[in-house]
């Protein structure tokens, strides 16, 4: 199949390279001149084990190309992955301007039926809004599929090629048939493709990340309690996490969650609920605990420094201790 991937960030580049490695003809498009220049020169702008070798091989064998020109990148493609960023706005909502810009350009350039596969993490209802956005802009049919990613940094290739599950939100039997064909090589081991409506698929990613963020905030609160009562949080963590219903993953005390996904996805989930008249008290508390954890650790460092220095005051990072 001829596939275009718009956005060569962490998700888009992994998707593009892996799809090419599955034998598809893939064009990756990005407006960032520095990224495309690096990729055209064979340099991968992100670190992911094994990605550079896969990229080099698929470029050499003619299955993978890179361009800044969206119009040329869309030529002859009937499948377009949308993998642009959806950063947090000031109110916590997701900025979808990039998604709508790509969708509109795809519709304007379409010379036949096209399927937009949204890999970007987007709020509930985005697929419906994209359909409305492209309606009337092309005489050709435009399918919109919600296909959230569940890639972990450092294991993204393994996660893509050997997924726990693939979530696809579809609105028509034709869209489901296409996704079944596209992902057939990845589910031969029996892992499921979970088909559902678009809105449910959109909410899957936020729900998964919110649950993982909850585990992190929860064990950090338990760590604070352990300090007060003289318990060993590592022993508590291992004892509780050995329950198969809980598990050990994302169940370690520390600085709290961060990175590019958890903070913005938790905020976006809270904002989506707020816009629909619901206060997600648990999820909001997860965010509050995570913020408090940063201050708690800073206080611990200050206290430790004060003890180590015998009460002397020093200046560190612009703060007086």
ChimeraX attribute file (.defattr): number of C-alpha atoms within 10 A of each C-alpha:
attribute: neighborCount
match mode: 1-to-1
recipient: residues
	/A:1	14
	/A:2	17
	/A:3	24
	/A:4	28
	/A:5	31
	/A:6	28
	/A:7	26
	/A:8	27
	/A:9	17
	/A:10	19
	/A:11	23
	/A:12	25
	/A:13	23
	/A:14	21
	/A:15	26
	/A:16	30
	/A:17	28
	/A:18	23
	/A:19	23
	/A:20	26
	/A:21	20
	/A:22	16
	/A:23	13
	/A:24	18
	/A:25	19
	/A:26	29
	/A:27	25
	/A:28	28
	/A:29	28
	/A:30	22
	/A:31	14
	/A:32	13
	/A:33	11
	/A:34	11
	/A:35	21
	/A:36	22
	/A:37	15
	/A:38	13
	/A:39	22
	/A:40	14
	/A:41	10
	/A:42	14
	/A:43	14
	/A:44	19
	/A:45	17
	/A:46	14
	/A:47	11
	/A:48	16
	/A:49	14
	/A:50	13
	/A:51	17
	/A:52	17
	/A:53	12
	/A:54	17
	/A:55	25
	/A:56	17
	/A:57	15
	/A:58	22
	/A:59	19
	/A:60	11
	/A:61	11
	/A:62	11
	/A:63	21
	/A:64	25
	/A:65	22
	/A:66	22
	/A:67	21
	/A:68	18
	/A:69	12
	/A:70	20
	/A:71	14
	/A:72	13
	/A:73	22
	/A:74	24
	/A:75	16
	/A:76	15
	/A:77	23
	/A:78	18
	/A:79	21
	/A:80	26
	/A:81	23
	/A:82	26
	/A:83	29
	/A:84	25
	/A:85	22
	/A:86	20
	/A:87	20
	/A:88	16
	/A:89	13
	/A:90	8
	/A:91	9
	/A:92	18
	/A:93	22
	/A:94	22
	/A:95	17
	/A:96	19
	/A:97	13
	/A:98	17
	/A:99	22
	/A:100	18
	/A:101	13
	/A:102	21
	/A:103	23
	/A:104	19
	/A:105	15
	/A:106	24
	/A:107	23
	/A:108	15
	/A:109	16
	/A:110	22
	/A:111	16
	/A:112	14
	/A:113	15
	/A:114	19
	/A:115	20
	/A:116	26
	/A:117	25
	/A:118	27
	/A:119	26
	/A:120	24
	/A:121	28
	/A:122	28
	/A:123	22
	/A:124	20
	/A:125	14
	/A:126	20
	/A:127	25
	/A:128	13
	/A:129	12
	/A:130	21
	/A:131	17
	/A:132	11
	/A:133	15
	/A:134	18
	/A:135	15
	/A:136	11
	/A:137	16
	/A:138	17
	/A:139	13
	/A:140	14
	/A:141	14
	/A:142	22
	/A:143	19
	/A:144	24
	/A:145	25
	/A:146	29
	/A:147	26
	/A:148	23
	/A:149	22
	/A:150	20
	/A:151	17
	/A:152	14
	/A:153	13
	/A:154	12
	/A:155	12
	/A:156	23
	/A:157	21
	/A:158	14
	/A:159	16
	/A:160	21
	/A:161	17
	/A:162	16
	/A:163	19
	/A:164	14
	/A:165	16
	/A:166	20
	/A:167	22
	/A:168	26
	/A:169	26
	/A:170	25
	/A:171	18
	/A:172	12
	/A:173	9
	/A:174	11
	/A:175	18
	/A:176	18
	/A:177	11
	/A:178	13
	/A:179	21
	/A:180	16
	/A:181	9
	/A:182	15
	/A:183	15
	/A:184	11
	/A:185	12
	/A:186	19
	/A:187	17
	/A:188	10
	/A:189	9
	/A:190	9
	/A:191	13
	/A:192	14
	/A:193	19
	/A:194	11
	/A:195	19
	/A:196	16
	/A:197	15
	/A:198	23
	/A:199	18
	/A:200	17
	/A:201	23
	/A:202	28
	/A:203	19
	/A:204	21
	/A:205	21
	/A:206	24
	/A:207	16
	/A:208	14
	/A:209	19
	/A:210	24
	/A:211	16
	/A:212	16
	/A:213	24
	/A:214	24
	/A:215	21
	/A:216	23
	/A:217	29
	/A:218	19
	/A:219	21
	/A:220	23
	/A:221	15
	/A:222	16
	/A:223	20
	/A:224	15
	/A:225	14
	/A:226	15
	/A:227	11
	/A:228	9
	/A:229	8
	/A:230	8
	/A:231	14
	/A:232	12
	/A:233	19
	/A:234	15
	/A:235	10
	/A:236	15
	/A:237	18
	/A:238	14
	/A:239	12
	/A:240	15
	/A:241	17
	/A:242	12
	/A:243	10
	/A:244	8
	/A:245	8
	/A:246	12
	/A:247	15
	/A:248	16
	/A:249	10
	/A:250	17
	/A:251	22
	/A:252	20
	/A:253	21
	/A:254	14
	/A:255	18
	/A:256	20
	/A:257	22
	/A:258	11
	/A:259	7
	/A:260	9
	/A:261	14
	/A:262	19
	/A:263	18
	/A:264	22
	/A:265	27
	/A:266	24
	/A:267	21
	/A:268	25
	/A:269	26
	/A:270	23
	/A:271	21
	/A:272	21
	/A:273	13
	/A:274	12
	/A:275	11
	/A:276	8
	/A:277	9
	/A:278	11
	/A:279	14
	/A:280	14
	/A:281	9
	/A:282	12
	/A:283	19
	/A:284	18
	/A:285	14
	/A:286	20
	/A:287	22
	/A:288	12
	/A:289	19
	/A:290	24
	/A:291	15
	/A:292	17
	/A:293	21
	/A:294	15
	/A:295	12
	/A:296	15
	/A:297	14
	/A:298	13
	/A:299	12
	/A:300	12
	/A:301	13
	/A:302	16
	/A:303	14
	/A:304	12
	/A:305	16
	/A:306	15
	/A:307	11
	/A:308	10
	/A:309	12
	/A:310	9
	/A:311	11
	/A:312	10
	/A:313	11
	/A:314	12
	/A:315	8
	/A:316	9
	/A:317	5
	/A:318	7
	/A:319	8
	/A:320	9
	/A:321	15
